[in-house]
Amino acid sequence: MPAMLTQLADAGHVSHSQLGWGTSLKNHWEGEINGFAAENDHPAARPAQESIEGGSYDALVFTEMVDIRSAIRYHQSADYLQRWTERAVAANPDAELYFYETWPHIDDPEGWFERVEHDLTRHWEQEILFPVVRSANRPIYVIPGGQALAATIRALSSSGGIEGVSAVEDFFALAPDGSQDMIHINDLGNYVIAVTHYAVLYHADPRGIPYALRRADGSAAEAPSAALAALIQQCVWDVVSGYPLTGMSPHNRSNVQA
């Protein structure tokens, strides 16, 4: 996804990351990162705390592990988002802060669409984001990845699909043995999320942007058709422009408060 975003963004776009397998904000803070060597074996990897303390980033994007309920219960999500926020603001008061909303497993017994719809308010906002915003007294914008993905799939399902793409599973990867991966997205899913990041980070209408992109290794990603790309871009734009916590308008950017 970051490689796709780089291809969509301005020429000066540069990003770095610290990743892990199922790693919470708490784990990242304490340095307990499962899969650190494998996930950070690429040129864009940087140690998070050291990089943030350098104060050179215009934007910082934080997210939480899946499942969000377990993260809140066992990993003190709000507490550790606040710690990361305080460190970022101390290093660069002008940096914009973002909280990237993801999604549950697609076989969740409560229902994937139901979880995405309700988790945004009850967990991402009420239990994590809003307490930190109140404490920090500054906005933390939301990159609504789960909402954009769900809106895209709902639009496809209601219209009968485009060229065979119509279901949740069409945006999620397959495991090496060919079975359905229940949490990791494929190239189409990554395109949706890259477009969502592009729209929020750059405050830009994504309609008409490129859709034939490359993966991080330089190989061609599975590209949506022109019709599917247009639907994805429209759905993403509808979500990010209609959700106040993205801060897409000047008014919203100065009033993203709990």
PyRosetta script that sets phi, psi and omega in degrees:
from pyrosetta import init, pose_from_sequence

init()
pose = pose_from_sequence("MPAMLTQLADAGHVSHSQLGWGTSLKNHWEGEINGFAAENDHPAARPAQESIEGGSYDALVFTEMVDIRSAIRYHQSADYLQRWTERAVAANPDAELYFYETWPHIDDPEGWFERVEHDLTRHWEQEILFPVVRSANRPIYVIPGGQALAATIRALSSSGGIEGVSAVEDFFALAPDGSQDMIHINDLGNYVIAVTHYAVLYHADPRGIPYALRRADGSAAEAPSAALAALIQQCVWDVVSGYPLTGMSPHNRSNVQA")
pose.set_psi(1, -46.9)
pose.set_omega(1, 177.4)
pose.set_phi(2, -59.0)
pose.set_psi(2, -34.3)
pose.set_omega(2, 178.0)
pose.set_phi(3, -66.8)
pose.set_psi(3, -39.7)
pose.set_omega(3, 175.9)
pose.set_phi(4, -64.0)
pose.set_psi(4, -43.9)
pose.set_omega(4, 179.8)
pose.set_phi(5, -59.1)
pose.set_psi(5, -41.0)
pose.set_omega(5, 179.5)
pose.set_phi(6, -59.9)
pose.set_psi(6, -37.1)
pose.set_omega(6, 179.9)
pose.set_phi(7, -72.8)
pose.set_psi(7, -23.7)
pose.set_omega(7, 179.4)
pose.set_phi(8, -87.3)
pose.set_psi(8, -24.8)
pose.set_omega(8, -169.2)
pose.set_phi(9, -86.3)
pose.set_psi(9, -179.5)
pose.set_omega(9, 178.0)
pose.set_phi(10, -63.2)
pose.set_psi(10, 161.3)
pose.set_omega(10, -176.6)
pose.set_phi(11, -60.5)
pose.set_psi(11, -28.9)
pose.set_omega(11, -177.9)
pose.set_phi(12, -86.9)
pose.set_psi(12, 6.6)
pose.set_omega(12, -177.7)
pose.set_phi(13, -67.8)
pose.set_psi(13, 125.6)
pose.set_omega(13, 175.8)
pose.set_phi(14, -135.1)
pose.set_psi(14, 135.9)
pose.set_omega(14, 177.9)
pose.set_phi(15, -139.5)
pose.set_psi(15, 153.3)
pose.set_omega(15, 175.1)
pose.set_phi(16, -134.9)
pose.set_psi(16, 163.9)
pose.set_omega(16, -176.4)
pose.set_phi(17, -151.5)
pose.set_psi(17, 160.2)
pose.set_omega(17, 167.1)
pose.set_phi(18, -127.2)
pose.set_psi(18, 121.1)
pose.set_omega(18, -173.4)
pose.set_phi(19, -121.0)
pose.set_psi(19, 165.3)
pose.set_omega(19, 175.6)
pose.set_phi(20, -162.2)
pose.set_psi(20, 171.9)
pose.set_omega(20, 178.1)
pose.set_phi(21, -88.8)
pose.set_psi(21, 111.5)
pose.set_omega(21, 178.9)
pose.set_phi(22, 56.9)
pose.set_psi(22, 39.0)
pose.set_omega(22, -171.8)
pose.set_phi(23, -94.3)
pose.set_psi(23, 125.8)
pose.set_omega(23, -179.4)
pose.set_phi(24, -82.5)
pose.set_psi(24, 169.0)
pose.set_omega(24, 173.0)
pose.set_phi(25, -58.2)
pose.set_psi(25, -37.5)
pose.set_omega(25, 177.5)
pose.set_phi(26, -63.9)
pose.set_psi(26, -46.4)
pose.set_omega(26, 179.5)
pose.set_phi(27, -60.4)
pose.set_psi(27, -43.1)
pose.set_omega(27, 178.4)
pose.set_phi(28, -62.2)
pose.set_psi(28, -41.3)
pose.set_omega(28, -179.5)
pose.set_phi(29, -63.3)
pose.set_psi(29, -42.6)
pose.set_omega(29, -175.3)
pose.set_phi(30, -89.2)
pose.set_psi(30, -3.1)
pose.set_omega(30, 178.0)
pose.set_phi(31, 78.0)
pose.set_psi(31, 19.2)
pose.set_omega(31, 179.6)
pose.set_phi(32, -99.6)
pose.set_psi(32, 80.1)
pose.set_omega(32, -169.0)
pose.set_phi(33, -114.5)
pose.set_psi(33, 104.1)
pose.set_omega(33, 177.6)
pose.set_phi(34, -68.4)
pose.set_psi(34, 132.2)
pose.set_omega(34, -179.8)
pose.set_phi(35, 76.5)
pose.set_psi(35, 20.1)
pose.set_omega(35, -175.8)
pose.set_phi(36, -58.0)
pose.set_psi(36, -47.8)
pose.set_omega(36, -175.6)
pose.set_phi(37, -61.9)
pose.set_psi(37, -43.6)
pose.set_omega(37, -177.9)
pose.set_phi(38, -70.6)
pose.set_psi(38, -43.9)
pose.set_omega(38, -173.9)
pose.set_phi(39, -77.3)
pose.set_psi(39, -19.7)
pose.set_omega(39, -177.5)
pose.set_phi(40, -112.9)
pose.set_psi(40, 22.0)
pose.set_omega(40, 177.8)
pose.set_phi(41, -91.3)
pose.set_psi(41, 64.9)
pose.set_omega(41, 179.3)
pose.set_phi(42, -156.7)
pose.set_psi(42, 160.0)
pose.set_omega(42, -172.8)
pose.set_phi(43, -64.0)
pose.set_psi(43, -23.2)
pose.set_omega(43, -176.4)
pose.set_phi(44, -90.3)
pose.set_psi(44, 4.4)
pose.set_omega(44, 180.0)
pose.set_phi(45, -77.6)
pose.set_psi(45, 136.5)
pose.set_omega(45, 176.1)
pose.set_phi(46, -143.3)
pose.set_psi(46, 143.7)
pose.set_omega(46, 174.7)
pose.set_phi(47, -62.7)
pose.set_psi(47, 127.6)
pose.set_omega(47, -169.9)
pose.set_phi(48, -64.8)
pose.set_psi(48, -52.0)
pose.set_omega(48, -175.0)
pose.set_phi(49, -63.7)
pose.set_psi(49, -45.1)
pose.set_omega(49, 179.4)
pose.set_phi(50, -61.1)
pose.set_psi(50, -41.6)
pose.set_omega(50, -178.5)
pose.set_phi(51, -68.6)
pose.set_psi(51, -42.8)
pose.set_omega(51, 179.5)
pose.set_phi(52, -63.5)
pose.set_psi(52, -41.5)
pose.set_omega(52, -179.5)
pose.set_phi(53, -63.9)
pose.set_psi(53, -20.8)
pose.set_omega(53, 176.1)
pose.set_phi(54, -68.6)
pose.set_psi(54, -21.9)
pose.set_omega(54, 174.7)
pose.set_phi(55, 70.2)
pose.set_psi(55, 19.7)
pose.set_omega(55, -173.3)
pose.set_phi(56, -98.5)
pose.set_psi(56, -0.3)
pose.set_omega(56, -175.3)
pose.set_phi(57, -95.8)
pose.set_psi(57, 135.2)
pose.set_omega(57, 176.4)
pose.set_phi(58, -75.1)
pose.set_psi(58, -30.0)
pose.set_omega(58, -177.1)
pose.set_phi(59, -141.4)
pose.set_psi(59, 142.6)
pose.set_omega(59, 177.1)
pose.set_phi(60, -127.5)
pose.set_psi(60, 128.8)
pose.set_omega(60, -177.9)
pose.set_phi(61, -113.9)
pose.set_psi(61, 121.8)
pose.set_omega(61, 176.8)
pose.set_phi(62, -111.6)
pose.set_psi(62, 149.8)
pose.set_omega(62, 172.2)
pose.set_phi(63, -142.9)
pose.set_psi(63, 175.3)
pose.set_omega(63, -178.5)
pose.set_phi(64, -121.9)
pose.set_psi(64, 159.6)
pose.set_omega(64, -179.4)
pose.set_phi(65, -67.9)
pose.set_psi(65, 163.8)
pose.set_omega(65, 170.1)
pose.set_phi(66, -99.5)
pose.set_psi(66, 137.1)
pose.set_omega(66, 3.8)
pose.set_phi(67, -88.1)
pose.set_psi(67, 143.1)
pose.set_omega(67, -174.0)
pose.set_phi(68, -62.1)
pose.set_psi(68, -32.0)
pose.set_omega(68, 178.7)
pose.set_phi(69, -65.9)
pose.set_psi(69, -42.5)
pose.set_omega(69, 178.1)
pose.set_phi(70, -66.7)
pose.set_psi(70, -37.3)
pose.set_omega(70, 178.6)
pose.set_phi(71, -60.9)
pose.set_psi(71, -44.2)
pose.set_omega(71, 180.0)
pose.set_phi(72, -66.8)
pose.set_psi(72, -44.0)
pose.set_omega(72, -174.4)
pose.set_phi(73, -71.9)
pose.set_psi(73, -41.2)
pose.set_omega(73, -170.6)
pose.set_phi(74, -110.6)
pose.set_psi(74, -13.2)
pose.set_omega(74, -174.0)
pose.set_phi(75, -124.7)
pose.set_psi(75, 12.5)
pose.set_omega(75, 172.3)
pose.set_phi(76, 48.5)
pose.set_psi(76, 58.2)
pose.set_omega(76, -172.2)
pose.set_phi(77, -55.5)
pose.set_psi(77, -48.1)
pose.set_omega(77, -177.4)
pose.set_phi(78, -63.2)
pose.set_psi(78, -41.3)
pose.set_omega(78, 179.8)
pose.set_phi(79, -60.1)
pose.set_psi(79, -44.5)
pose.set_omega(79, -175.8)
pose.set_phi(80, -80.5)
pose.set_psi(80, -28.0)
pose.set_omega(80, 170.9)
pose.set_phi(81, -64.1)
pose.set_psi(81, -38.2)
pose.set_omega(81, 177.7)
pose.set_phi(82, -64.2)
pose.set_psi(82, -41.8)
pose.set_omega(82, 178.7)
pose.set_phi(83, -61.4)
pose.set_psi(83, -45.3)
pose.set_omega(83, 178.8)
pose.set_phi(84, -63.9)
pose.set_psi(84, -40.5)
pose.set_omega(84, 179.8)
pose.set_phi(85, -62.5)
pose.set_psi(85, -46.6)
pose.set_omega(85, -179.4)
pose.set_phi(86, -61.7)
pose.set_psi(86, -40.0)
pose.set_omega(86, 179.2)
pose.set_phi(87, -66.0)
pose.set_psi(87, -41.5)
pose.set_omega(87, -179.3)
pose.set_phi(88, -65.5)
pose.set_psi(88, -44.5)
pose.set_omega(88, -178.3)
pose.set_phi(89, -67.0)
pose.set_psi(89, -38.0)
pose.set_omega(89, 178.3)
pose.set_phi(90, -62.9)
pose.set_psi(90, -35.5)
pose.set_omega(90, -178.7)
pose.set_phi(91, -79.0)
pose.set_psi(91, -35.7)
pose.set_omega(91, -178.1)
pose.set_phi(92, -153.7)
pose.set_psi(92, 95.2)
pose.set_omega(92, -178.3)
pose.set_phi(93, -61.3)
pose.set_psi(93, -18.9)
pose.set_omega(93, -178.2)
pose.set_phi(94, -90.9)
pose.set_psi(94, -6.2)
pose.set_omega(94, -179.5)
pose.set_phi(95, -67.1)
pose.set_psi(95, 139.9)
pose.set_omega(95, 174.9)
pose.set_phi(96, -90.3)
pose.set_psi(96, 138.9)
pose.set_omega(96, -174.4)
pose.set_phi(97, -110.9)
pose.set_psi(97, 139.5)
pose.set_omega(97, -177.0)
pose.set_phi(98, -133.9)
pose.set_psi(98, 144.8)
pose.set_omega(98, 176.0)
pose.set_phi(99, -117.9)
pose.set_psi(99, 115.8)
pose.set_omega(99, -173.8)
pose.set_phi(100, -90.7)
pose.set_psi(100, 112.5)
pose.set_omega(100, 178.7)
pose.set_phi(101, -82.5)
pose.set_psi(101, 128.3)
pose.set_omega(101, 178.7)
pose.set_phi(102, -107.6)
pose.set_psi(102, -139.7)
pose.set_omega(102, -169.6)
pose.set_phi(103, -152.7)
pose.set_psi(103, 162.7)
pose.set_omega(103, 177.2)
pose.set_phi(104, -85.4)
pose.set_psi(104, 179.1)
pose.set_omega(104, 173.7)
pose.set_phi(105, -63.4)
pose.set_psi(105, 143.8)
pose.set_omega(105, -175.3)
pose.set_phi(106, -72.6)
pose.set_psi(106, -13.7)
pose.set_omega(106, 175.8)
pose.set_phi(107, -100.6)
pose.set_psi(107, 20.8)
pose.set_omega(107, -179.7)
pose.set_phi(108, -57.5)
pose.set_psi(108, 131.7)
pose.set_omega(108, -176.9)
pose.set_phi(109, -62.8)
pose.set_psi(109, -23.6)
pose.set_omega(109, 177.8)
pose.set_phi(110, -76.6)
pose.set_psi(110, -14.7)
pose.set_omega(110, -177.1)
pose.set_phi(111, 102.9)
pose.set_psi(111, 129.3)
pose.set_omega(111, -175.1)
pose.set_phi(112, -63.9)
pose.set_psi(112, -49.3)
pose.set_omega(112, 179.7)
pose.set_phi(113, -61.7)
pose.set_psi(113, -39.7)
pose.set_omega(113, -179.9)
pose.set_phi(114, -64.2)
pose.set_psi(114, -43.2)
pose.set_omega(114, 178.5)
pose.set_phi(115, -63.8)
pose.set_psi(115, -46.5)
pose.set_omega(115, -179.6)
pose.set_phi(116, -59.4)
pose.set_psi(116, -44.8)
pose.set_omega(116, -177.3)
pose.set_phi(117, -63.3)
pose.set_psi(117, -47.3)
pose.set_omega(117, -172.0)
pose.set_phi(118, -88.1)
pose.set_psi(118, -28.5)
pose.set_omega(118, -177.2)
pose.set_phi(119, -66.5)
pose.set_psi(119, -30.0)
pose.set_omega(119, -178.4)
pose.set_phi(120, -56.5)
pose.set_psi(120, -49.0)
pose.set_omega(120, -177.7)
pose.set_phi(121, -77.5)
pose.set_psi(121, -50.7)
pose.set_omega(121, -169.8)
pose.set_phi(122, -75.5)
pose.set_psi(122, -25.9)
pose.set_omega(122, -177.2)
pose.set_phi(123, -115.1)
pose.set_psi(123, -60.9)
pose.set_omega(123, -175.4)
pose.set_phi(124, -61.6)
pose.set_psi(124, -45.3)
pose.set_omega(124, -178.3)
pose.set_phi(125, -82.7)
pose.set_psi(125, -63.3)
pose.set_omega(125, -169.3)
pose.set_phi(126, -67.3)
pose.set_psi(126, -38.7)
pose.set_omega(126, -172.7)
pose.set_phi(127, -95.3)
pose.set_psi(127, -20.5)
pose.set_omega(127, -178.0)
pose.set_phi(128, -118.6)
pose.set_psi(128, -62.7)
pose.set_omega(128, -168.7)
pose.set_phi(129, -66.7)
pose.set_psi(129, -53.1)
pose.set_omega(129, -171.7)
pose.set_phi(130, -61.9)
pose.set_psi(130, -41.9)
pose.set_omega(130, 176.5)
pose.set_phi(131, -60.2)
pose.set_psi(131, -36.0)
pose.set_omega(131, -179.2)
pose.set_phi(132, -72.7)
pose.set_psi(132, -41.5)
pose.set_omega(132, 178.6)
pose.set_phi(133, -61.1)
pose.set_psi(133, -42.6)
pose.set_omega(133, 179.0)
pose.set_phi(134, -62.9)
pose.set_psi(134, -41.8)
pose.set_omega(134, -178.9)
pose.set_phi(135, -69.1)
pose.set_psi(135, -42.5)
pose.set_omega(135, -176.8)
pose.set_phi(136, -77.9)
pose.set_psi(136, -22.4)
pose.set_omega(136, -177.5)
pose.set_phi(137, 55.2)
pose.set_psi(137, 40.8)
pose.set_omega(137, 175.4)
pose.set_phi(138, -153.8)
pose.set_psi(138, 154.8)
pose.set_omega(138, -176.7)
pose.set_phi(139, -72.4)
pose.set_psi(139, 145.0)
pose.set_omega(139, 165.9)
pose.set_phi(140, -124.7)
pose.set_psi(140, 113.7)
pose.set_omega(140, -175.4)
pose.set_phi(141, -80.2)
pose.set_psi(141, 159.1)
pose.set_omega(141, -177.5)
pose.set_phi(142, -111.2)
pose.set_psi(142, 133.7)
pose.set_omega(142, 169.6)
pose.set_phi(143, -100.6)
pose.set_psi(143, 101.0)
pose.set_omega(143, -169.9)
pose.set_phi(144, -82.8)
pose.set_psi(144, 71.3)
pose.set_omega(144, -177.0)
pose.set_phi(145, -63.2)
pose.set_psi(145, -46.8)
pose.set_omega(145, 179.9)
pose.set_phi(146, -61.8)
pose.set_psi(146, -40.6)
pose.set_omega(146, -179.8)
pose.set_phi(147, -65.1)
pose.set_psi(147, -42.1)
pose.set_omega(147, -179.4)
pose.set_phi(148, -65.9)
pose.set_psi(148, -41.9)
pose.set_omega(148, 179.4)
pose.set_phi(149, -64.1)
pose.set_psi(149, -46.3)
pose.set_omega(149, -179.4)
pose.set_phi(150, -64.3)
pose.set_psi(150, -41.2)
pose.set_omega(150, 179.7)
pose.set_phi(151, -62.5)
pose.set_psi(151, -40.1)
pose.set_omega(151, 178.7)
pose.set_phi(152, -63.3)
pose.set_psi(152, -46.6)
pose.set_omega(152, -177.1)
pose.set_phi(153, -69.0)
pose.set_psi(153, -37.7)
pose.set_omega(153, 176.1)
pose.set_phi(154, -61.3)
pose.set_psi(154, -42.8)
pose.set_omega(154, -179.6)
pose.set_phi(155, -63.8)
pose.set_psi(155, -40.9)
pose.set_omega(155, 178.4)
pose.set_phi(156, -66.7)
pose.set_psi(156, -44.0)
pose.set_omega(156, -178.5)
pose.set_phi(157, -63.1)
pose.set_psi(157, -42.1)
pose.set_omega(157, -177.4)
pose.set_phi(158, -70.8)
pose.set_psi(158, -23.8)
pose.set_omega(158, -178.6)
pose.set_phi(159, -96.9)
pose.set_psi(159, -0.6)
pose.set_omega(159, -177.8)
pose.set_phi(160, 89.1)
pose.set_psi(160, 2.0)
pose.set_omega(160, 176.1)
pose.set_phi(161, 90.2)
pose.set_psi(161, 169.6)
pose.set_omega(161, 176.2)
pose.set_phi(162, -127.8)
pose.set_psi(162, 116.0)
pose.set_omega(162, 177.1)
pose.set_phi(163, 51.3)
pose.set_psi(163, 44.6)
pose.set_omega(163, 175.7)
pose.set_phi(164, 84.8)
pose.set_psi(164, -2.9)
pose.set_omega(164, 178.8)
pose.set_phi(165, -97.3)
pose.set_psi(165, 115.1)
pose.set_omega(165, -175.9)
pose.set_phi(166, -153.3)
pose.set_psi(166, -12.2)
pose.set_omega(166, -170.3)
pose.set_phi(167, -119.2)
pose.set_psi(167, 163.1)
pose.set_omega(167, 177.0)
pose.set_phi(168, -52.4)
pose.set_psi(168, -45.9)
pose.set_omega(168, -175.1)
pose.set_phi(169, -60.3)
pose.set_psi(169, -24.7)
pose.set_omega(169, -179.5)
pose.set_phi(170, -67.4)
pose.set_psi(170, -14.5)
pose.set_omega(170, -179.0)
pose.set_phi(171, -108.5)
pose.set_psi(171, 3.5)
pose.set_omega(171, -179.1)
pose.set_phi(172, -117.3)
pose.set_psi(172, 150.5)
pose.set_omega(172, -172.7)
pose.set_phi(173, -74.5)
pose.set_psi(173, 167.4)
pose.set_omega(173, 169.6)
pose.set_phi(174, -105.0)
pose.set_psi(174, 144.2)
pose.set_omega(174, 175.8)
pose.set_phi(175, -70.8)
pose.set_psi(175, 164.8)
pose.set_omega(175, 179.7)
pose.set_phi(176, -55.1)
pose.set_psi(176, -28.3)
pose.set_omega(176, 179.5)
pose.set_phi(177, -86.7)
pose.set_psi(177, 4.6)
pose.set_omega(177, 177.8)
pose.set_phi(178, 91.6)
pose.set_psi(178, -4.6)
pose.set_omega(178, 178.7)
pose.set_phi(179, -78.3)
pose.set_psi(179, 164.0)
pose.set_omega(179, -177.6)
pose.set_phi(180, -74.6)
pose.set_psi(180, 125.9)
pose.set_omega(180, 171.0)
pose.set_phi(181, -78.1)
pose.set_psi(181, 128.9)
pose.set_omega(181, -172.6)
pose.set_phi(182, -89.7)
pose.set_psi(182, -4.4)
pose.set_omega(182, -175.2)
pose.set_phi(183, -137.3)
pose.set_psi(183, -29.5)
pose.set_omega(183, -175.1)
pose.set_phi(184, -92.0)
pose.set_psi(184, 133.8)
pose.set_omega(184, -177.3)
pose.set_phi(185, -85.5)
pose.set_psi(185, 157.2)
pose.set_omega(185, 177.8)
pose.set_phi(186, -95.0)
pose.set_psi(186, -165.4)
pose.set_omega(186, -177.0)
pose.set_phi(187, -60.5)
pose.set_psi(187, -40.7)
pose.set_omega(187, 179.1)
pose.set_phi(188, -64.6)
pose.set_psi(188, -43.2)
pose.set_omega(188, 177.0)
pose.set_phi(189, -62.9)
pose.set_psi(189, -41.7)
pose.set_omega(189, 178.2)
pose.set_phi(190, -64.2)
pose.set_psi(190, -32.8)
pose.set_omega(190, 177.1)
pose.set_phi(191, -65.3)
pose.set_psi(191, -44.3)
pose.set_omega(191, 177.2)
pose.set_phi(192, -56.5)
pose.set_psi(192, -45.5)
pose.set_omega(192, -176.2)
pose.set_phi(193, -72.0)
pose.set_psi(193, -35.6)
pose.set_omega(193, 176.2)
pose.set_phi(194, -64.1)
pose.set_psi(194, -42.2)
pose.set_omega(194, 178.4)
pose.set_phi(195, -63.6)
pose.set_psi(195, -38.3)
pose.set_omega(195, 179.0)
pose.set_phi(196, -64.9)
pose.set_psi(196, -45.4)
pose.set_omega(196, 175.9)
pose.set_phi(197, -60.2)
pose.set_psi(197, -44.1)
pose.set_omega(197, -179.7)
pose.set_phi(198, -58.1)
pose.set_psi(198, -48.5)
pose.set_omega(198, -176.2)
pose.set_phi(199, -62.6)
pose.set_psi(199, -42.6)
pose.set_omega(199, -176.5)
pose.set_phi(200, -77.2)
pose.set_psi(200, -47.9)
pose.set_omega(200, -176.6)
pose.set_phi(201, -65.3)
pose.set_psi(201, -36.6)
pose.set_omega(201, -177.5)
pose.set_phi(202, -102.0)
pose.set_psi(202, 2.3)
pose.set_omega(202, 178.3)
pose.set_phi(203, 53.0)
pose.set_psi(203, 45.5)
pose.set_omega(203, -169.0)
pose.set_phi(204, -127.2)
pose.set_psi(204, 142.5)
pose.set_omega(204, 173.2)
pose.set_phi(205, -69.8)
pose.set_psi(205, 120.5)
pose.set_omega(205, -176.0)
pose.set_phi(206, -85.6)
pose.set_psi(206, -2.6)
pose.set_omega(206, -176.4)
pose.set_phi(207, -65.3)
pose.set_psi(207, 123.0)
pose.set_omega(207, 179.9)
pose.set_phi(208, 97.6)
pose.set_psi(208, -0.7)
pose.set_omega(208, 179.3)
pose.set_phi(209, -76.2)
pose.set_psi(209, 165.7)
pose.set_omega(209, -177.2)
pose.set_phi(210, -61.4)
pose.set_psi(210, 156.5)
pose.set_omega(210, 178.7)
pose.set_phi(211, -135.0)
pose.set_psi(211, -8.3)
pose.set_omega(211, 173.4)
pose.set_phi(212, -96.6)
pose.set_psi(212, 99.5)
pose.set_omega(212, -171.4)
pose.set_phi(213, -122.5)
pose.set_psi(213, 174.7)
pose.set_omega(213, 180.0)
pose.set_phi(214, -111.1)
pose.set_psi(214, 152.9)
pose.set_omega(214, 171.8)
pose.set_phi(215, -77.0)
pose.set_psi(215, 176.1)
pose.set_omega(215, -178.5)
pose.set_phi(216, -63.2)
pose.set_psi(216, -28.9)
pose.set_omega(216, -179.8)
pose.set_phi(217, -83.9)
pose.set_psi(217, 3.1)
pose.set_omega(217, 178.4)
pose.set_phi(218, 92.4)
pose.set_psi(218, -10.4)
pose.set_omega(218, 178.9)
pose.set_phi(219, -74.9)
pose.set_psi(219, 158.2)
pose.set_omega(219, -178.9)
pose.set_phi(220, -72.5)
pose.set_psi(220, 127.1)
pose.set_omega(220, 175.1)
pose.set_phi(221, -75.0)
pose.set_psi(221, 155.8)
pose.set_omega(221, 173.2)
pose.set_phi(222, -64.8)
pose.set_psi(222, 115.3)
pose.set_omega(222, -173.1)
pose.set_phi(223, -94.2)
pose.set_psi(223, 142.0)
pose.set_omega(223, 170.8)
pose.set_phi(224, -68.8)
pose.set_psi(224, 156.6)
pose.set_omega(224, 172.3)
pose.set_phi(225, -67.7)
pose.set_psi(225, 169.1)
pose.set_omega(225, 178.6)
pose.set_phi(226, -59.4)
pose.set_psi(226, -40.3)
pose.set_omega(226, -179.9)
pose.set_phi(227, -66.9)
pose.set_psi(227, -43.1)
pose.set_omega(227, 180.0)
pose.set_phi(228, -68.1)
pose.set_psi(228, -40.4)
pose.set_omega(228, 177.8)
pose.set_phi(229, -60.3)
pose.set_psi(229, -41.3)
pose.set_omega(229, 179.6)
pose.set_phi(230, -63.8)
pose.set_psi(230, -40.1)
pose.set_omega(230, 178.4)
pose.set_phi(231, -66.2)
pose.set_psi(231, -43.5)
pose.set_omega(231, 178.3)
pose.set_phi(232, -58.9)
pose.set_psi(232, -48.5)
pose.set_omega(232, -178.0)
pose.set_phi(233, -62.3)
pose.set_psi(233, -39.6)
pose.set_omega(233, 178.8)
pose.set_phi(234, -66.7)
pose.set_psi(234, -44.2)
pose.set_omega(234, -179.8)
pose.set_phi(235, -63.4)
pose.set_psi(235, -43.8)
pose.set_omega(235, 177.6)
pose.set_phi(236, -60.4)
pose.set_psi(236, -45.7)
pose.set_omega(236, -179.2)
pose.set_phi(237, -62.4)
pose.set_psi(237, -41.1)
pose.set_omega(237, 178.2)
pose.set_phi(238, -60.9)
pose.set_psi(238, -41.5)
pose.set_omega(238, -178.8)
pose.set_phi(239, -68.8)
pose.set_psi(239, -53.9)
pose.set_omega(239, -172.1)
pose.set_phi(240, -70.9)
pose.set_psi(240, -31.5)
pose.set_omega(240, 179.9)
pose.set_phi(241, -80.6)
pose.set_psi(241, -18.5)
pose.set_omega(241, -178.6)
pose.set_phi(242, -100.4)
pose.set_psi(242, -2.0)
pose.set_omega(242, -176.6)
pose.set_phi(243, -110.8)
pose.set_psi(243, 110.3)
pose.set_omega(243, -171.3)
pose.set_phi(244, -57.5)
pose.set_psi(244, -30.1)
pose.set_omega(244, -174.5)
pose.set_phi(245, -74.5)
pose.set_psi(245, -4.6)
pose.set_omega(245, 170.8)
pose.set_phi(246, -75.8)
pose.set_psi(246, -19.1)
pose.set_omega(246, -178.1)
pose.set_phi(247, 66.3)
pose.set_psi(247, 33.0)
pose.set_omega(247, -174.5)
pose.set_phi(248, -69.5)
pose.set_psi(248, -26.9)
pose.set_omega(248, 177.9)
pose.set_phi(249, -103.1)
pose.set_psi(249, 155.6)
pose.set_omega(249, 177.8)
pose.set_phi(250, -55.4)
pose.set_psi(250, -38.4)
pose.set_omega(250, 178.9)
pose.set_phi(251, -62.8)
pose.set_psi(251, -47.6)
pose.set_omega(251, -178.1)
pose.set_phi(252, -66.5)
pose.set_psi(252, -33.7)
pose.set_omega(252, -177.2)
pose.set_phi(253, -67.9)
pose.set_psi(253, -23.0)
pose.set_omega(253, 179.0)
pose.set_phi(254, -98.4)
pose.set_psi(254, -0.6)
pose.set_omega(254, -174.9)
pose.set_phi(255, -134.2)
pose.set_psi(255, 28.2)
pose.set_omega(255, 177.0)
pose.set_phi(256, -82.5)
pose.set_psi(256, 86.1)
pose.set_omega(256, -178.5)
pose.set_phi(257, -128.9)
pose.set_psi(257, 159.5)
pose.set_omega(257, 179.7)
pose.set_phi(258, -77.0)
pose.dump_pdb("model.pdb")
